[in-house]
Amino acid sequence: MPVPIIIDCDPGHDDALAIMLAAADPAVDLLAITTVAGNQTLDKTTLNARRVCTLAGITGVPIAAGCDRPLVQPLAVADDVHGVSGLDGPRFAEPTVDTVDEHAVDLIHRILLAHPEPVTLVPTAPLTNIALLLTRYPDSASRIREIVLMGGSTGRGNRTPAAEFNICTDPEAADIVFRSGVPLTMCGLNVTHQALATPEIRARFEGLGTEIGLVCAELLAYFASTYQRLWGMPHPPLHDPVAVARVIDPTLVGVVDANVTVELHGRYTRGATVVDLHQYVGRPVNARVATTLDAERFWDRMVTAVATLGGRTA
């Protein structure tokens, strides 16, 4: 049976492909898409979710906007990575898929209580919505099968030397989620940097001969330009779909058990995920931490999903 999931995202180039993968792969059942401020402001990330769903022909999946700022600190968007729209590169048609008139946190809670089985949450964004869900609706925790998130790192960061963007954007929210006791898998930079979108990968999307395949190639090309400019990386990592892939087929993403603590007070390390891979401090395990990716099978699954969505020829 497909695993029921809700994606909480801030599209975002890699979020866009994560949505496509979740909507098209038969191993998961996408129940809802919720948005949060992160890569761009909430109005832009929500518009981008609508654009992606319109392009991909994703209908019948409710989209709800959530929190427009982190719990404590001001919002700092990643326009240096994703551009002023959050999805710079391709040109998108006016979206025909709309949002529902319900806050994302309320929608998630309602789905969790109504669904006949526990639901997996897949946050690929700052964890503001998920933290608010767990604090506003404590009864939600027992209805969550697992939280499989993209965020953090076992090593260095990509927003500060120590902190990855999603965790750095709202460290207090991340702290709430990691301390919640809900089963949790962290797919951080150390594993997502194994999902490199090389020119050969972009050519596979172009070779589908569809409008959506071409848009995916254009998204990855824009992403490649920013990663080259900012980090000197010729091939951009496709972060967010790795979390979806872990739910689709756990054998795609290898994990280890560890304690993960979110640093809230460090002068230079605020937002860092302190991952105790070797049990130095003796704190109890609270997460599965992704360490390895079967990149070849991951990309096969990703390209197949986009091909399944099909759409108009380019």
C-alpha positions as CSV (number, residue, x, y, z in Angstrom):
1,M,0.0,0.0,0.0
2,P,1.3,3.5,-0.7
3,V,2.6,5.5,2.3
4,P,0.3,8.5,3.0
5,I,2.4,11.7,3.1
6,I,2.1,15.4,3.5
7,I,4.9,17.6,2.0
8,D,5.7,20.9,3.9
9,C,7.8,23.0,1.6
10,D,9.1,26.4,0.5
11,P,9.5,26.0,-3.3
12,G,12.4,26.4,-4.2
13,H,13.9,24.6,-7.2
14,D,14.6,21.3,-5.3
15,D,11.2,21.5,-3.5
16,A,9.5,21.7,-7.0
17,L,11.0,18.4,-8.0
18,A,10.2,16.9,-4.6
19,I,6.6,17.7,-5.2
20,M,6.7,16.1,-8.6
21,L,8.3,12.9,-7.2
22,A,5.8,12.7,-4.4
23,A,2.8,13.2,-6.8
24,A,3.9,10.7,-9.4
25,D,5.6,7.8,-7.6
26,P,3.1,5.0,-6.8
27,A,4.9,4.1,-3.5
28,V,3.4,7.2,-1.8
29,D,0.0,8.8,-1.6
30,L,0.3,12.7,-1.5
31,L,-2.4,13.9,0.8
32,A,-1.6,17.6,0.9
33,I,1.1,20.3,0.1
34,T,1.7,22.9,2.7
35,T,3.9,26.0,2.4
36,V,6.0,28.1,4.7
37,A,8.3,31.1,4.4
38,G,11.9,30.0,3.8
39,N,13.6,30.1,0.4
40,Q,11.3,33.0,-0.3
41,T,8.4,34.8,1.4
42,L,5.3,32.9,2.0
43,D,3.3,34.5,-0.8
44,K,6.0,33.5,-3.3
45,T,6.5,29.9,-2.0
46,T,2.8,29.4,-2.1
47,L,2.5,30.8,-5.6
48,N,5.4,28.5,-6.6
49,A,3.6,25.4,-5.2
50,R,0.6,26.4,-7.3
51,R,2.8,26.9,-10.4
52,V,4.4,23.5,-10.0
53,C,1.0,21.7,-9.5
54,T,-0.4,23.5,-12.5
55,L,2.6,22.5,-14.7
56,A,2.5,18.9,-13.5
57,G,-1.2,18.5,-13.7
58,I,-1.5,17.8,-10.0
59,T,-5.1,18.3,-8.9
60,G,-7.1,17.1,-6.0
61,V,-4.2,17.7,-3.6
62,P,-5.0,20.6,-1.3
63,I,-2.4,23.4,-1.0
64,A,-2.4,25.5,2.2
65,A,-0.2,28.4,3.2
66,G,1.3,28.3,6.7
67,C,3.6,30.5,8.7
68,D,5.1,33.6,7.2
69,R,8.0,34.0,9.5
70,P,10.2,31.9,11.9
71,L,9.1,31.5,15.5
72,V,11.7,34.0,17.0
73,Q,14.1,35.5,14.5
74,P,13.4,37.6,11.4
75,L,13.0,35.8,8.0
76,A,16.1,35.8,5.8
77,V,15.2,34.3,2.4
78,A,17.6,32.5,0.0
79,D,17.2,34.8,-3.0
80,D,20.9,34.4,-3.7
81,V,20.2,30.7,-4.4
82,H,16.7,30.6,-5.8
83,G,16.2,34.1,-7.2
84,V,13.7,36.8,-6.6
85,S,10.7,34.5,-7.4
86,G,12.1,31.5,-5.6
87,L,11.8,29.6,-8.9
88,D,14.0,31.7,-11.2
89,G,14.9,30.2,-14.6
90,P,11.9,28.8,-16.4
91,R,8.8,30.9,-17.3
92,F,5.6,29.5,-15.7
93,A,2.1,30.0,-17.0
94,E,-0.5,31.6,-14.7
95,P,-1.4,28.9,-12.2
96,T,-4.9,27.4,-12.3
97,V,-4.5,25.3,-9.2
98,D,-5.5,27.3,-6.1
99,T,-5.0,27.1,-2.4
100,V,-7.6,26.1,0.2
101,D,-8.9,28.6,2.7
102,E,-7.3,27.0,5.7
103,H,-4.0,27.5,7.6
104,A,-1.4,24.8,6.8
105,V,-1.1,23.7,10.4
106,D,-4.9,23.3,10.8
107,L,-5.0,21.4,7.5
108,I,-2.3,19.0,8.6
109,H,-4.0,18.4,11.9
110,R,-7.3,17.8,10.3
111,I,-5.8,15.2,7.9
112,L,-3.9,13.5,10.6
113,L,-7.0,13.0,12.8
114,A,-9.2,11.9,9.8
115,H,-6.9,9.6,8.0
116,P,-7.4,5.9,8.9
117,E,-3.6,5.3,9.4
118,P,-0.7,7.4,10.7
119,V,0.7,9.8,8.1
120,T,4.3,10.6,7.3
121,L,5.3,14.2,7.2
122,V,8.0,15.3,4.8
123,P,9.2,18.8,5.6
124,T,11.7,20.1,3.0
125,A,11.7,23.6,4.5
126,P,12.2,25.5,7.8
127,L,10.3,23.5,10.4
128,T,8.1,26.4,11.6
129,N,4.8,24.8,10.5
130,I,5.7,21.4,12.0
131,A,6.8,22.9,15.3
132,L,3.6,24.9,15.6
133,L,1.6,21.7,14.8
134,L,3.3,19.8,17.6
135,T,2.8,22.6,20.1
136,R,-0.7,23.8,19.2
137,Y,-2.1,20.3,18.6
138,P,-0.2,17.8,20.9
139,D,-2.6,15.1,19.9
140,S,-1.0,15.2,16.4
141,A,2.1,13.4,17.5
142,S,0.4,10.0,17.9
143,R,-1.0,10.3,14.4
144,I,2.4,10.9,12.7
145,R,4.0,7.8,11.5
146,E,7.4,9.5,11.0
147,I,8.9,12.9,10.1
148,V,11.4,12.6,7.3
149,L,12.9,15.9,6.8
150,M,15.5,17.6,4.5
151,G,17.7,19.7,6.7
152,G,20.8,19.8,8.9
153,S,24.1,18.2,8.3
154,T,26.6,15.9,10.0
155,G,29.3,18.3,9.0
156,R,29.5,21.9,7.8
157,G,26.6,24.1,6.7
158,N,25.5,26.0,3.6
159,R,24.1,29.1,5.2
160,T,26.8,29.6,7.8
161,P,29.9,27.6,8.2
162,A,28.1,25.5,10.8
163,A,24.4,25.6,9.8
164,E,22.3,24.3,6.9
165,F,19.6,26.7,5.6
166,N,16.4,25.1,6.7
167,I,17.5,24.6,10.3
168,C,19.3,28.0,10.4
169,T,16.2,29.8,9.2
170,D,14.2,28.7,12.3
171,P,16.4,27.0,14.9
172,E,13.8,27.1,17.6
173,A,11.3,25.3,15.5
174,A,13.9,22.6,14.6
175,D,14.7,22.2,18.3
176,I,11.0,21.6,19.1
177,V,10.8,19.0,16.3
178,F,14.0,17.1,17.2
179,R,12.9,17.0,20.9
180,S,9.3,15.9,20.1
181,G,9.8,12.2,20.4
182,V,8.1,11.6,17.1
183,P,10.1,9.1,15.0
184,L,12.4,11.2,12.8
185,T,14.8,10.8,9.9
186,M,17.2,13.6,9.0
187,C,18.4,13.9,5.4
188,G,21.1,16.5,5.6
189,L,23.7,18.0,3.3
190,N,26.0,15.1,3.8
191,V,23.6,12.8,1.9
192,T,21.9,15.3,-0.4
193,H,25.3,16.3,-1.8
194,Q,25.4,12.8,-3.3
195,A,22.4,13.7,-5.5
196,L,24.3,15.8,-8.1
197,A,22.4,17.1,-11.1
198,T,25.1,16.6,-13.7
199,P,24.7,17.7,-17.4
200,E,23.9,14.1,-18.2
201,I,21.0,14.2,-15.7
202,R,19.7,17.4,-17.1
203,A,19.8,15.8,-20.6
204,R,17.7,13.0,-19.4
205,F,14.9,15.4,-18.4
206,E,15.3,17.3,-21.7
207,G,15.1,13.9,-23.5
208,L,11.6,13.3,-22.2
209,G,10.4,15.6,-24.9
210,T,7.7,17.2,-22.7
211,E,7.2,20.7,-21.3
212,I,7.6,19.5,-17.7
213,G,10.8,17.7,-18.6
214,L,12.2,20.9,-20.2
215,V,11.2,22.9,-17.2
216,C,13.0,20.5,-14.8
217,A,16.1,20.8,-17.0
218,E,15.8,24.6,-16.8
219,L,15.4,24.6,-13.1
220,L,18.5,22.4,-12.6
221,A,20.5,24.6,-15.0
222,Y,19.6,27.7,-13.0
223,F,20.4,25.9,-9.8
224,A,23.8,24.9,-11.3
225,S,24.6,28.5,-12.1
226,T,24.0,29.6,-8.5
227,Y,25.9,26.7,-7.0
228,Q,28.9,27.4,-9.3
229,R,28.8,31.1,-8.4
230,L,28.3,30.7,-4.6
231,W,30.2,27.5,-3.8
232,G,32.3,26.7,-6.9
233,M,30.3,23.5,-7.4
234,P,29.8,22.6,-11.1
235,H,26.9,20.2,-10.4
236,P,24.1,21.3,-8.0
237,P,22.8,18.9,-5.3
238,L,19.1,18.1,-5.5
239,H,18.4,18.2,-1.8
240,D,14.7,17.9,-1.1
241,P,13.7,14.9,-3.2
242,V,16.1,12.8,-1.2
243,A,13.7,13.0,1.8
244,V,10.8,11.9,-0.5
245,A,13.0,9.1,-1.8
246,R,13.7,7.8,1.7
247,V,9.9,7.3,2.1
248,I,9.4,5.8,-1.3
249,D,12.1,3.2,-0.9
250,P,14.1,3.2,2.3
251,T,16.9,1.2,0.6
252,L,17.7,4.2,-1.5
253,V,18.9,6.2,1.5
254,G,21.0,4.5,4.2
255,V,20.7,5.7,7.8
256,V,22.4,5.4,11.2
257,D,20.9,6.0,14.6
258,A,22.2,9.1,16.5
259,N,21.4,11.9,18.8
260,V,20.8,15.2,17.1
261,T,20.8,18.4,19.0
262,V,20.0,21.9,17.5
263,E,22.4,24.6,18.6
264,L,20.5,27.7,19.7
265,H,23.0,29.8,21.5
266,G,26.4,29.5,19.8
267,R,27.8,32.8,18.7
268,Y,29.2,31.2,15.5
269,T,27.2,28.0,15.5
270,R,23.5,28.9,16.0
271,G,21.3,26.6,13.8
272,A,23.9,23.8,13.6
273,T,22.8,20.2,14.0
274,V,25.1,18.6,16.4
275,V,25.0,14.9,15.3
276,D,26.6,12.5,17.8
277,L,27.5,9.7,15.4
278,H,29.9,8.1,17.9
279,Q,27.9,8.5,21.1
280,Y,30.4,10.8,22.7
281,V,28.0,12.5,25.1
282,G,25.6,9.7,25.9
283,R,22.4,11.5,25.0
284,P,19.6,9.1,23.8
285,V,19.1,8.5,20.1
286,N,16.4,10.7,18.8
287,A,16.8,10.4,15.0
288,R,17.8,8.3,12.1
289,V,20.5,10.2,10.2
290,A,20.9,9.6,6.5
291,T,24.5,8.9,5.4
292,T,24.4,7.2,2.0
293,L,22.4,7.5,-1.2
294,D,22.1,5.1,-4.1
295,A,22.3,8.0,-6.6
296,E,21.8,5.9,-9.8
297,R,18.5,4.5,-8.6
298,F,17.5,7.8,-7.1
299,W,17.8,9.6,-10.4
300,D,16.0,6.7,-12.2
301,R,13.1,7.2,-9.8
302,M,13.2,10.9,-10.2
303,V,13.2,10.9,-14.0
304,T,10.5,8.2,-14.2
305,A,8.3,10.3,-12.0
306,V,8.6,13.3,-14.2
307,A,8.0,11.1,-17.3
308,T,4.9,9.7,-15.6
309,L,3.5,13.2,-15.1
310,G,4.0,13.7,-18.8
311,G,2.1,16.7,-20.1
312,R,2.4,18.6,-23.3
313,T,5.3,18.0,-25.7
314,A,7.9,20.7,-25.6
